[in-house]
Amino acid sequence: MMSSPLLQQERLARAMLVCMAFYALFAMHLYLPHLFGIGLQLPFNQMGWLCMGVMTTLGLWHWQRRRLLTSRFWLGMLAASTLLWVPFFYLHNNTVAGHALPRMLALCGGLLFYLALQQCRFSERGRRYLLYCLLAAVSVEILLGLAQFFVLQPDNGFGYNTEVRSPYGIFQHRNVMASFVATGMILALYLWLHEAKSPWRAFVLKSVWFAAVLGAGGVLIVLLQSRAGQLGLLLGILLLLPLLWQMLIKTRSKRLLLSLLLIPIGVGLGIYGLDAFEMSKRSFSIYTDADGRFDIYAHGLRMWLDKPWFGFGYGSFESAFYSTYATWRELTPGAEPLFTEMGHPHNEFLLWAIEGGILPLLGLVVMSGLVLQLLYRLPIAQSLAWVGVLTPIFIHSQTEFPFYHSQPHWLMVLVLIYVIDAQYGQRRLLPQPPNWSRWPIRAWGIGLVLFMATGLVAGQQLTRYAQNDQHSQAELKHVVNPLIWYDRTAFYRHHWQLTHALLNKDKTELLDYADWARRFVIHTPRAGVYYNAYLALGAAGQEDAAQLWLGEARRLYPNVQLLRTASIQRARDHLAVIQPAMTAAELNDAIPLYDHLRPAIGGAY
């Protein structure tokens, strides 16, 4: 007869697997109309965090009833995370640290989710089912990507551009989709190498599944034309080759050789698809052109060396990058302007070093070392294989920012490392937590679920507002969760204020908008906000202040069309003939104003 605690753990593990399967098969792939962007601006990320909140609450609901099971690895990660938190509390440069709070909370959420998985105490079979769930999520995305490329027609309900025809799945971007698919392909190969041959029917069905992922994934990797995804897949397979050779010698199985042949077959079909279908093709120069990344990395390194100990302050990367680059460009003959609206240096280590200095950089190095130390306990071929599974996302994080664009990437990394840790790591039992501690943990999980659920509603409200020219200010006041869209909501609210101040020639409101813009560009410098504020100051009769504002904007963004003389003169001419009877939409069309806050992605992305 199974004891009560063991029975509870088994039920908890089953419930967690059900939640994970639901997320992998359905919730992760949620599509709702949205305003594009990254992070919580995308509905599937909100749904992902909602599901992580449910699973965290489920795993830690009764955590005070027994000693907590964890691992040496998790404790090390907890200690390293404190190094990332320290700069958040620096007093001398944390004026906009609140804009880094989402990523800090995402780090804490990941650690709590990991701890919740540990309390389920999965068996080896249960851990394998977790990997199956990850592969199922990849499989659905592959099906979605193939449907986007081969099936969807113009004016489809998903907003998919059939002229560009880039099969980005739910992720809205080719590189994010590519690294996710590449990770799934290597995981499929790894699982195939370790799949038991009995019962035979189950083995055949799983082999067909793994083969389909490898073949169809190879097609998508080509169609996506993503350097990060292709490089991650290639390095991952190379790291998997020692284990493949080892298994081939041991079993002499032809299926191992067949599995590798499926990838070039898929690649060949992808190349055929590039030629057979009309789509936006990237030239072969993408494999030799760094897309401006070397300039970004070089200046990012200069920024860190300028303030190596304390950095420029959390949340300040974008404004600090453009202001320091403008100064450097003025002192460097021949230096070219960089992309606009870039909120990340396209390298995770560099971001934390620039904003926080040496401590968060040291924390990331410690985290990486802990993963390598964990893998060091494995046989060399097995260790290299796991490094191969993790490689596509790691490569992507050093060339772009997948964890800010995609919550599924964060969850995938957490689950993969958990499986390694549970199988090979050193376990630790912590003392039984005090009874009062259950309430903060439950509040975190339930609060996360409610915050994301209301965020999904708020996203739809703002999307309808932005897409409707006849919107009203009352619609903004009824947004159920403005915090999740804080910057976008503030932008729309003040844009409404600017529009009606221009129509009514209300000097007070115009100057109030300019004051808000000064505060806004400290953390989110946008050429369009500078442009709007310049027009507001000009309409208010503050010509000297308007010219100073325009001069600063042109210094930061010398290559932006909106700030050039012809655009400015046309807008000022239209301002002079504004009629009070105009509607807000007509005013926007006539000038035009900058009326949609673009996400800080950057041209290199």
ZAMAR-800559 format. One record per residue (C-alpha): residue number from 1; x, y, z. Coordinates in pm, 1 decimal, always signed. Example, Ala and Ser with C-alpha at 12.3 -4.5 7.8 and 13.67 -1.06 7.14 Angstrom:
# ZAMAR-800559
1:+1230.0:-450.0:+780.0
2:+1367.0:-106.0:+714.0
This chain:
# ZAMAR-800559
1:+0.0:+0.0:+0.0
2:+149.3:+333.6:-105.8
3:+199.3:+575.6:+182.6
4:-1.3:+897.0:+182.4
5:+293.5:+1136.7:+112.9
6:+408.8:+924.8:-183.0
7:+55.7:+908.1:-318.2
8:+23.7:+1286.5:-292.3
9:+352.7:+1333.2:-478.3
10:+239.9:+1098.7:-754.8
11:-89.6:+1285.4:-791.9
12:+94.2:+1617.0:-793.3
13:+330.7:+1493.2:-1066.4
14:+35.9:+1374.7:-1277.4
15:-146.9:+1703.5:-1235.5
16:+167.3:+1895.7:-1332.1
17:+208.6:+1680.8:-1643.4
18:-153.3:+1744.8:-1741.3
19:-94.7:+2120.2:-1708.3
20:+228.7:+2097.5:-1904.4
21:+60.2:+1896.7:-2180.7
22:-227.2:+2147.0:-2200.5
23:+21.4:+2430.7:-2227.6
24:+233.2:+2253.0:-2489.5
25:-56.7:+2145.6:-2710.9
26:-294.1:+2439.9:-2680.0
27:-219.2:+2738.2:-2455.7
28:+124.3:+2821.7:-2595.9
29:-13.0:+2862.5:-2947.0
30:-285.8:+3112.0:-2860.2
31:-335.9:+3376.4:-3125.6
32:-526.3:+3695.6:-3055.1
33:-515.3:+4022.7:-3250.7
34:-242.8:+4242.2:-3103.4
35:-22.8:+4544.7:-3165.3
36:+299.1:+4344.6:-3212.9
37:+603.8:+4395.2:-2995.6
38:+789.8:+4172.7:-2752.3
39:+738.5:+4016.9:-2409.9
40:+398.5:+4070.2:-2252.1
41:+286.8:+4272.2:-2553.5
42:+232.4:+3933.8:-2724.2
43:-72.8:+3733.0:-2608.2
44:+98.0:+3392.5:-2620.0
45:+354.2:+3516.1:-2365.9
46:+80.4:+3630.4:-2130.4
47:-88.3:+3292.1:-2166.9
48:+243.6:+3119.6:-2102.5
49:+301.1:+3306.7:-1779.2
50:-57.8:+3237.8:-1677.6
51:+8.1:+2864.6:-1717.3
52:+340.1:+2893.4:-1532.8
53:+151.9:+3066.8:-1250.5
54:-94.7:+2777.4:-1234.8
55:+185.7:+2518.2:-1229.5
56:+386.4:+2712.1:-970.3
57:+79.8:+2740.3:-746.9
58:+5.6:+2371.8:-792.9
59:+358.5:+2260.4:-710.1
60:+404.2:+2486.6:-406.1
61:+51.5:+2497.8:-261.4
62:+138.4:+2266.8:+30.4
63:+506.8:+2345.2:+47.5
64:+496.6:+2417.4:+421.5
65:+383.6:+2060.4:+506.5
66:+719.0:+1888.3:+451.3
67:+1084.8:+1956.7:+396.9
68:+1151.9:+2112.2:+59.5
69:+1335.1:+1900.5:-194.1
70:+1576.6:+2102.5:-403.1
71:+1928.1:+2069.3:-539.9
72:+2270.9:+2215.8:-505.2
73:+2226.3:+2361.2:-852.7
74:+1906.3:+2549.6:-759.2
75:+2066.4:+2691.8:-446.1
76:+2360.0:+2810.2:-655.9
77:+2125.1:+2972.5:-905.2
78:+1940.8:+3143.5:-619.5
79:+2269.2:+3288.0:-491.0
80:+2373.3:+3400.1:-840.3
81:+2033.8:+3566.4:-890.0
82:+2096.3:+3790.7:-590.7
83:+2394.8:+3934.6:-778.5
84:+2157.6:+4030.8:-1058.2
85:+1921.2:+4196.8:-810.6
86:+2179.2:+4413.1:-630.7
87:+2207.4:+4689.0:-899.3
88:+1831.7:+4728.7:-893.1
89:+1874.6:+4902.4:-557.6
90:+2162.7:+5133.8:-647.2
91:+2062.7:+5480.9:-532.6
92:+2274.7:+5688.1:-771.1
93:+2148.8:+5557.5:-1107.1
94:+1820.5:+5372.9:-1058.7
95:+1579.0:+5646.3:-1165.2
96:+1426.6:+5422.2:-1435.2
97:+1496.1:+5084.8:-1272.2
98:+1123.4:+5015.8:-1268.0
99:+1145.0:+4941.3:-1640.9
100:+1375.8:+4648.8:-1560.6
101:+1132.0:+4509.4:-1303.6
102:+951.9:+4275.4:-1549.6
103:+1271.0:+4088.4:-1631.9
104:+1369.6:+4071.3:-1264.3
105:+1029.8:+3924.5:-1176.0
106:+1060.1:+3682.9:-1469.7
107:+1386.4:+3561.2:-1318.2
108:+1217.8:+3505.5:-980.7
109:+918.9:+3341.9:-1150.4
110:+1151.8:+3101.2:-1326.6
111:+1323.4:+3003.8:-1001.4
112:+989.3:+2942.7:-827.6
113:+860.9:+2738.3:-1122.7
114:+1179.4:+2531.0:-1109.0
115:+1129.3:+2476.0:-735.1
116:+767.6:+2371.7:-801.4
117:+888.4:+2109.4:-1049.0
118:+1127.1:+1976.3:-784.8
119:+845.5:+1930.2:-532.0
120:+665.9:+1700.1:-777.4
121:+958.4:+1455.8:-749.3
122:+908.0:+1316.1:-1096.7
123:+1022.6:+963.6:-1170.4
124:+1249.4:+899.0:-1467.7
125:+940.0:+819.6:-1673.1
126:+774.4:+1143.0:-1560.7
127:+1081.2:+1346.6:-1658.8
128:+1072.1:+1184.9:-2000.6
129:+708.8:+1287.1:-2036.1
130:+814.2:+1644.6:-1959.6
131:+1052.8:+1625.2:-2255.3
132:+772.2:+1480.8:-2467.9
133:+563.0:+1786.3:-2377.0
134:+840.3:+2017.2:-2497.7
135:+866.1:+1821.8:-2820.4
136:+488.1:+1835.9:-2861.2
137:+502.5:+2216.4:-2834.1
138:+769.1:+2224.0:-3106.5
139:+562.8:+1986.3:-3320.7
140:+256.3:+2211.1:-3306.6
141:+469.3:+2511.6:-3400.6
142:+616.0:+2318.2:-3694.0
143:+265.0:+2234.4:-3815.2
144:+164.2:+2598.3:-3774.1
145:+473.0:+2716.3:-3962.5
146:+412.4:+2475.9:-4251.3
147:+46.4:+2582.1:-4266.3
148:+152.7:+2947.5:-4279.6
149:+389.3:+2883.7:-4567.3
150:+189.0:+2638.6:-4775.7
151:-179.0:+2685.9:-4681.8
152:-275.2:+3034.3:-4562.1
153:-417.0:+3274.8:-4817.7
154:-410.4:+3657.9:-4827.5
155:-640.7:+3836.5:-4581.5
156:-630.9:+3542.2:-4340.2
157:-756.1:+3574.1:-3983.9
158:-408.1:+3540.5:-3832.1
159:-268.6:+3858.7:-3984.6
160:-1.6:+3648.5:-4157.6
161:+170.9:+3825.7:-4447.8
162:+154.6:+3584.1:-4741.6
163:+371.3:+3811.8:-4956.3
164:+669.6:+3787.1:-4724.4
165:+570.5:+3427.1:-4641.1
166:+806.1:+3383.6:-4344.7
167:+663.0:+3092.0:-4137.8
168:+724.1:+3239.3:-3793.2
169:+463.3:+3030.0:-3607.8
170:+316.8:+3204.5:-3306.3
171:+641.5:+3394.0:-3238.8
172:+596.9:+3673.2:-3496.9
173:+966.4:+3658.2:-3590.9
174:+1178.3:+3420.6:-3793.4
175:+1478.0:+3395.0:-3558.9
176:+1268.3:+3318.0:-3251.5
177:+1081.7:+3046.8:-3440.5
178:+1406.5:+2907.4:-3581.7
179:+1584.5:+2863.8:-3247.7
180:+1274.1:+2700.1:-3100.4
181:+1245.0:+2454.8:-3390.6
182:+1619.9:+2383.5:-3389.3
183:+1606.0:+2299.3:-3017.1
184:+1313.4:+2065.7:-3082.8
185:+1499.4:+1889.7:-3364.6
186:+1802.4:+1818.2:-3149.1
187:+1576.6:+1710.6:-2861.1
188:+1393.9:+1471.6:-3097.8
189:+1724.5:+1317.6:-3201.1
190:+1833.4:+1285.3:-2837.9
191:+1505.8:+1119.1:-2737.5
192:+1523.6:+884.4:-3035.9
193:+1869.6:+769.3:-2929.8
194:+1737.3:+680.5:-2583.2
195:+1398.6:+537.3:-2680.9
196:+1332.4:+182.4:-2560.2
197:+1237.3:-62.1:-2837.2
198:+963.8:-226.1:-2636.7
199:+674.0:-224.0:-2667.0
200:+737.0:-230.1:-3040.5
201:+419.5:-45.7:-3149.3
202:+489.8:+248.9:-2917.9
203:+849.1:+259.6:-3039.9
204:+739.3:+272.8:-3404.2
205:+487.2:+550.8:-3337.2
206:+743.3:+757.1:-3148.2
207:+1003.5:+697.7:-3417.3
208:+761.3:+830.1:-3678.0
209:+703.2:+1134.2:-3457.7
210:+1075.0:+1201.9:-3412.5
211:+1136.7:+1150.9:-3782.8
212:+859.6:+1395.7:-3873.3
213:+1008.6:+1660.3:-3642.0
214:+1353.3:+1617.5:-3797.1
215:+1230.3:+1624.4:-4156.4
216:+970.0:+1901.2:-4125.2
217:+1198.3:+2100.3:-3895.5
218:+1470.6:+2085.8:-4159.6
219:+1226.7:+2231.8:-4412.1
220:+1138.5:+2520.9:-4180.0
221:+1498.0:+2598.2:-4085.0
222:+1567.0:+2668.4:-4451.1
223:+1242.7:+2856.5:-4515.8
224:+1300.7:+3080.8:-4214.7
225:+1643.4:+3185.6:-4348.2
226:+1763.3:+3247.2:-3993.4
227:+2136.4:+3251.5:-3931.7
228:+2096.9:+3209.1:-3555.4
229:+1868.8:+2907.0:-3600.5
230:+2085.4:+2742.9:-3864.0
231:+2405.8:+2795.5:-3666.0
232:+2243.5:+2666.4:-3347.2
233:+2115.9:+2355.6:-3526.0
234:+2452.9:+2283.3:-3687.0
235:+2648.5:+2319.8:-3361.6
236:+2386.6:+2120.1:-3171.8
237:+2410.2:+1828.3:-3414.2
238:+2791.2:+1835.9:-3404.3
239:+2780.9:+1816.5:-3024.8
240:+2539.0:+1524.4:-3048.7
241:+2762.3:+1325.0:-3285.5
242:+2980.1:+1158.4:-3013.2
243:+2668.7:+1012.2:-2848.4
244:+2532.6:+913.0:-3187.6
245:+2858.1:+734.2:-3274.4
246:+2863.2:+566.9:-2934.6
247:+2509.2:+438.1:-2977.3
248:+2582.2:+329.0:-3333.1
249:+2874.5:+115.2:-3220.8
250:+2669.0:-33.1:-2938.7
251:+2348.4:-112.7:-3129.3
252:+2453.8:-109.7:-3496.9
253:+2110.1:+36.3:-3562.7
254:+2036.7:+165.9:-3910.9
255:+1771.9:+398.8:-3769.2
256:+2047.3:+621.0:-3630.5
257:+2191.1:+680.1:-3974.7
258:+1841.6:+720.8:-4116.2
259:+1764.3:+986.6:-3855.3
260:+2056.4:+1197.9:-3970.7
261:+1955.7:+1160.5:-4335.5
262:+1613.1:+1309.1:-4259.4
263:+1766.3:+1648.6:-4185.9
264:+1938.9:+1698.2:-4524.6
265:+1623.3:+1566.7:-4694.2
266:+1423.0:+1833.1:-4511.4
267:+1684.1:+2095.2:-4600.4
268:+1657.3:+1995.1:-4966.2
269:+1279.8:+2028.3:-4957.9
270:+1317.8:+2368.1:-4792.3
271:+1551.7:+2487.2:-5067.8
272:+1297.5:+2369.4:-5323.5
273:+1026.8:+2560.5:-5135.9
274:+1233.8:+2879.3:-5151.4
275:+1247.7:+2857.1:-5529.3
276:+899.9:+2719.6:-5592.0
277:+699.7:+2975.4:-5392.7
278:+691.8:+3351.8:-5412.7
279:+833.5:+3491.3:-5091.0
280:+1080.1:+3742.8:-4955.1
281:+1422.0:+3581.3:-5001.0
282:+1725.5:+3697.0:-4811.4
283:+2045.4:+3717.2:-5014.2
284:+2346.0:+3499.5:-4937.4
285:+2518.6:+3811.8:-4805.5
286:+2335.5:+3759.9:-4474.7
287:+2595.7:+3492.7:-4394.4
288:+2881.8:+3740.0:-4428.2
289:+2709.0:+4064.0:-4320.9
290:+2682.2:+4120.6:-3943.4
291:+2379.2:+4350.4:-3986.8
292:+2541.9:+4620.9:-3777.8
293:+2594.9:+4390.1:-3481.0
294:+2969.0:+4452.1:-3465.5
295:+2900.7:+4825.0:-3432.1
296:+2644.2:+4753.9:-3159.3
297:+2879.5:+4519.8:-2973.5
298:+3174.0:+4755.3:-3010.5
299:+2986.9:+5051.7:-2866.5
300:+2826.5:+4834.3:-2598.9
301:+3174.5:+4727.6:-2491.3
302:+3282.8:+5092.5:-2482.9
303:+2985.6:+5170.7:-2260.6
304:+3072.1:+4894.0:-2017.4
305:+3439.4:+4993.8:-2004.1
306:+3327.4:+5350.1:-1936.6
307:+3125.4:+5241.9:-1630.1
308:+3243.2:+4887.2:-1548.4
309:+3152.9:+4876.5:-1178.5
310:+2800.4:+5015.8:-1147.5
311:+2681.5:+5053.3:-1507.1
312:+2436.5:+5310.1:-1639.7
313:+2143.6:+5188.9:-1429.3
314:+1877.6:+4924.1:-1484.3
315:+1619.0:+5014.2:-1746.3
316:+1836.8:+5283.1:-1905.1
317:+2005.4:+5092.9:-2188.2
318:+1818.2:+5248.5:-2478.3
319:+1854.5:+5610.7:-2371.6
320:+2215.9:+5562.2:-2256.0
321:+2311.2:+5380.9:-2575.7
322:+2186.2:+5649.9:-2813.6
323:+2315.9:+5943.8:-2611.9
324:+2665.1:+5795.2:-2568.9
325:+2675.8:+5679.1:-2930.3
326:+2582.3:+6029.0:-3049.0
327:+2870.2:+6172.3:-2844.7
328:+3111.4:+5910.5:-2977.9
329:+2994.0:+5962.2:-3336.5
330:+3056.1:+6337.7:-3310.4
331:+3414.7:+6268.7:-3201.0
332:+3475.9:+6000.2:-3463.2
333:+3492.6:+6115.6:-3826.2
334:+3315.7:+5879.7:-4064.8
335:+3109.4:+5701.6:-3797.6
336:+2768.0:+5598.4:-3928.1
337:+2433.7:+5629.6:-3742.6
338:+2286.8:+5308.5:-3604.7
339:+1935.1:+5168.4:-3599.4
340:+1656.3:+5344.7:-3415.9
341:+1430.9:+5195.9:-3147.4
342:+1679.8:+4940.9:-3018.8
343:+1617.4:+4841.7:-2657.2
344:+1869.2:+4556.3:-2633.6
345:+2234.2:+4520.1:-2745.4
346:+2158.5:+4178.7:-2899.8
347:+2371.9:+4002.3:-2639.9
348:+2241.5:+3903.3:-2297.8
349:+2571.5:+3934.0:-2112.7
350:+2631.1:+4277.0:-2262.2
351:+2289.5:+4409.9:-2156.2
352:+2338.3:+4324.0:-1789.2
353:+2696.7:+4451.7:-1791.3
354:+2598.8:+4787.1:-1945.8
355:+2305.1:+4847.8:-1714.0
356:+2434.3:+4693.1:-1391.6
357:+2811.2:+4675.3:-1416.1
358:+3026.6:+4393.8:-1286.6
359:+2790.6:+4225.8:-1037.8
360:+2516.3:+4104.7:-1276.2
361:+2782.4:+4005.1:-1528.9
362:+2947.0:+3796.7:-1258.3
363:+2605.6:+3649.0:-1172.2
364:+2550.6:+3537.1:-1532.8
365:+2898.9:+3384.2:-1544.8
366:+2825.1:+3194.1:-1223.0
367:+2494.1:+3069.2:-1367.6
368:+2668.8:+2946.0:-1680.1
369:+2934.7:+2781.2:-1466.9
370:+2670.7:+2604.4:-1258.7
371:+2515.4:+2454.9:-1572.3
372:+2856.4:+2338.7:-1695.1
373:+2937.6:+2197.3:-1350.3
374:+2610.5:+2004.7:-1358.9
375:+2693.0:+1862.7:-1701.9
376:+3046.8:+1778.9:-1590.9
377:+2902.7:+1498.9:-1374.2
378:+2778.4:+1317.6:-1686.4
379:+2974.5:+1090.0:-1921.6
380:+3142.3:+1306.5:-2184.8
381:+2923.7:+1196.6:-2478.3
382:+2605.4:+1245.6:-2274.4
383:+2726.5:+1582.0:-2147.8
384:+2803.9:+1707.0:-2499.0
385:+2462.4:+1587.9:-2615.4
386:+2284.7:+1795.4:-2351.8
387:+2501.0:+2095.6:-2438.6
388:+2388.3:+2040.2:-2796.4
389:+2021.2:+2049.7:-2693.8
390:+2076.3:+2380.4:-2513.3
391:+2297.6:+2531.6:-2784.4
392:+2037.9:+2685.7:-3024.1
393:+1876.3:+2899.3:-2754.5
394:+2214.7:+2991.3:-2603.0
395:+2347.7:+3100.3:-2943.3
396:+2030.1:+3299.8:-2999.8
397:+2065.0:+3474.3:-2661.2
398:+2414.0:+3591.1:-2757.6
399:+2303.6:+3738.3:-3090.7
400:+1953.9:+3865.7:-3004.0
401:+1710.3:+3849.0:-2712.4
402:+1483.0:+3539.7:-2727.2
403:+1389.6:+3542.4:-2357.6
404:+1232.1:+3889.2:-2392.1
405:+1047.4:+3794.5:-2706.6
406:+932.9:+3446.5:-2609.4
407:+824.7:+3301.3:-2275.3
408:+826.9:+2946.7:-2427.8
409:+1205.0:+2975.0:-2470.3
410:+1242.5:+3052.9:-2099.7
411:+1015.1:+2764.8:-1998.6
412:+1195.8:+2525.4:-2233.1
413:+1535.6:+2608.7:-2083.8
414:+1400.6:+2569.0:-1729.3
415:+1248.4:+2226.9:-1802.6
416:+1555.0:+2099.5:-1988.2
417:+1789.7:+2198.9:-1706.4
418:+1547.7:+2059.4:-1447.7
419:+1551.5:+1719.1:-1619.7
420:+1933.3:+1717.1:-1619.9
421:+1947.4:+1832.5:-1258.5
422:+1688.1:+1579.2:-1137.1
423:+1872.5:+1293.9:-1304.2
424:+2234.5:+1383.0:-1235.2
425:+2240.9:+1667.1:-980.8
426:+2302.3:+1659.1:-606.6
427:+1980.3:+1675.6:-409.2
428:+1933.6:+1884.1:-96.5
429:+1655.8:+1882.8:+163.6
430:+1574.7:+2223.0:+310.1
431:+1408.2:+2268.5:+648.0
432:+1029.9:+2267.5:+652.6
433:+912.2:+2623.7:+578.3
434:+708.6:+2808.4:+845.0
435:+331.5:+2802.9:+804.9
436:+304.6:+3176.0:+733.9
437:+527.5:+3141.4:+425.9
438:+258.3:+2958.8:+228.5
439:+56.7:+3278.5:+185.8
440:+321.3:+3482.2:-2.5
441:+389.1:+3184.8:-229.7
442:+20.0:+3132.5:-300.7
443:-26.8:+3506.2:-352.4
444:+253.8:+3502.7:-611.5
445:+99.8:+3220.6:-813.5
446:-259.2:+3338.6:-794.4
447:-156.6:+3700.6:-852.5
448:+40.2:+3597.4:-1160.2
449:-261.7:+3414.4:-1300.9
450:-495.3:+3710.3:-1239.5
451:-246.3:+3965.2:-1370.7
452:-198.0:+3776.3:-1696.6
453:-568.1:+3697.8:-1739.9
454:-659.2:+4065.8:-1706.7
455:-361.4:+4148.8:-1927.5
456:-510.8:+3941.7:-2209.5
457:-831.6:+4144.8:-2180.9
458:-637.3:+4472.6:-2165.1
459:-442.5:+4378.8:-2476.2
460:-762.4:+4329.7:-2671.6
461:-901.3:+4660.0:-2544.4
462:-590.9:+4852.3:-2652.7
463:-578.1:+4672.4:-2986.8
464:-935.6:+4775.5:-3063.0
465:-853.2:+5131.1:-2951.7
466:-548.4:+5156.4:-3178.0
467:-720.0:+5004.6:-3481.4
468:-1031.4:+5222.8:-3456.2
469:-994.5:+5579.0:-3585.6
470:-1310.7:+5680.8:-3401.0
471:-1184.1:+5584.8:-3056.0
472:-1260.2:+5784.0:-2743.8
473:-1066.6:+5868.5:-2430.8
474:-1320.4:+5674.6:-2224.6
475:-1193.7:+5351.6:-2384.9
476:-850.2:+5409.8:-2229.6
477:-1002.0:+5471.0:-1888.0
478:-1176.2:+5133.8:-1901.6
479:-861.8:+4926.8:-1971.4
480:-883.1:+4662.3:-1699.6
481:-507.6:+4623.0:-1643.8
482:-311.7:+4926.7:-1765.1
483:+1.8:+4813.4:-1578.7
484:+75.6:+4535.1:-1824.7
485:+71.1:+4794.0:-2106.6
486:+191.6:+5085.8:-1897.2
487:+402.6:+5268.3:-2158.8
488:+156.6:+5205.2:-2442.5
489:-139.3:+5322.3:-2232.4
490:+47.0:+5636.4:-2122.7
491:+145.4:+5708.0:-2481.3
492:-210.9:+5677.3:-2610.8
493:-349.4:+5886.1:-2325.6
494:-105.2:+6170.0:-2388.4
495:-142.2:+6141.8:-2764.0
496:-513.0:+6203.5:-2714.7
497:-420.8:+6503.9:-2503.3
498:-186.1:+6635.7:-2773.6
499:-441.3:+6592.5:-3052.6
500:-714.3:+6786.0:-2875.0
501:-471.2:+7049.4:-2748.1
502:-364.5:+7116.9:-3108.4
503:-724.8:+7136.5:-3225.8
504:-822.4:+7372.5:-2943.1
505:-490.4:+7562.0:-2937.6
506:-468.9:+7492.6:-2563.7
507:-123.5:+7617.0:-2463.7
508:-136.7:+7467.9:-2114.1
509:-214.2:+7119.9:-2243.4
510:+52.6:+7149.0:-2511.9
511:+319.5:+7235.7:-2256.1
512:+194.4:+6957.3:-2031.1
513:+244.9:+6711.1:-2317.5
514:+601.0:+6839.5:-2368.4
515:+674.1:+6789.5:-1996.8
516:+546.8:+6432.0:-2015.7
517:+759.3:+6368.8:-2325.9
518:+1071.8:+6488.4:-2143.1
519:+1009.2:+6231.2:-1870.9
520:+915.5:+5958.5:-2117.5
521:+1227.0:+5977.3:-2335.1
522:+1448.3:+5925.4:-2030.5
523:+1359.3:+5556.3:-2043.1
524:+1197.7:+5519.2:-2387.7
525:+1359.4:+5758.6:-2635.4
526:+1159.9:+5753.7:-2957.5
527:+1220.6:+5982.8:-3251.6
528:+843.9:+6009.3:-3293.8
529:+793.8:+6132.7:-2936.7
530:+1061.7:+6397.8:-2992.9
531:+879.9:+6495.6:-3313.2
532:+542.7:+6524.5:-3139.6
533:+689.0:+6726.2:-2853.6
534:+859.8:+6960.8:-3099.8
535:+525.1:+7028.5:-3268.7
536:+357.8:+7080.0:-2929.6
537:+619.4:+7334.6:-2822.5
538:+601.1:+7511.3:-3159.2
539:+221.8:+7532.0:-3143.4
540:+249.1:+7668.9:-2789.4
541:+477.2:+7949.0:-2906.4
542:+786.9:+7809.6:-2734.2
543:+1002.3:+7825.5:-3047.9
544:+1341.4:+7831.2:-2874.0
545:+1254.3:+7525.4:-2665.0
546:+1115.0:+7353.5:-2975.3
547:+1439.4:+7406.0:-3168.6
548:+1646.9:+7274.3:-2877.8
549:+1422.7:+6968.8:-2864.1
550:+1452.5:+6913.3:-3240.0
551:+1828.6:+6957.4:-3228.1
552:+1860.4:+6691.2:-2959.0
553:+1640.0:+6454.7:-3156.9
554:+1846.5:+6500.6:-3473.1
555:+2165.0:+6446.5:-3274.5
556:+2038.2:+6111.1:-3149.2
557:+1865.6:+6004.5:-3471.9
558:+2033.3:+6172.9:-3770.6
559:+1891.3:+5918.5:-4017.1
560:+1520.9:+5939.1:-3925.0
561:+1302.9:+6067.8:-4209.8
562:+1046.8:+6215.2:-3970.1
563:+1301.8:+6463.5:-3831.6
564:+1431.5:+6593.0:-4163.4
565:+1368.6:+6950.2:-4273.3
566:+1108.5:+6863.5:-4537.7
567:+898.5:+6658.7:-4292.8
568:+923.7:+6923.3:-4023.1
569:+830.3:+7205.4:-4259.7
570:+532.5:+7012.7:-4399.2
571:+403.8:+6944.4:-4046.3
572:+443.7:+7311.0:-3943.2
573:+261.0:+7426.1:-4256.8
574:-30.0:+7194.8:-4177.6
575:-34.8:+7307.8:-3814.1
576:-86.1:+7665.4:-3929.6
577:-413.9:+7579.3:-4103.2
578:-571.8:+7352.1:-3844.2
579:-949.2:+7381.7:-3830.0
580:-1125.6:+7324.9:-3495.8
581:-1391.9:+7124.8:-3679.7
582:-1136.5:+6859.7:-3772.1
583:-1161.0:+6516.5:-3614.0
584:-862.6:+6362.5:-3438.0
585:-815.4:+6117.1:-3726.6
586:-817.3:+6397.4:-3983.0
587:-559.3:+6590.2:-3781.8
588:-332.7:+6285.8:-3761.2
589:-359.2:+6235.6:-4135.9
590:-293.5:+6600.1:-4214.4
591:+24.2:+6656.6:-4012.5
592:+81.5:+6353.7:-3950.7
593:+153.5:+6286.3:-3583.6
594:+349.1:+5991.0:-3450.5
595:+54.4:+5791.3:-3321.2
596:+174.2:+5433.4:-3255.4
597:+447.6:+5354.8:-3004.3
598:+672.3:+5103.8:-3177.3
599:+841.2:+4834.0:-2968.3
600:+1214.3:+4864.0:-2905.4
601:+1329.5:+4580.7:-3129.9
602:+1595.9:+4744.8:-3343.9
603:+1691.2:+4710.1:-3706.4
604:+1941.1:+4428.8:-3648.8
605:+1665.7:+4211.1:-3513.5
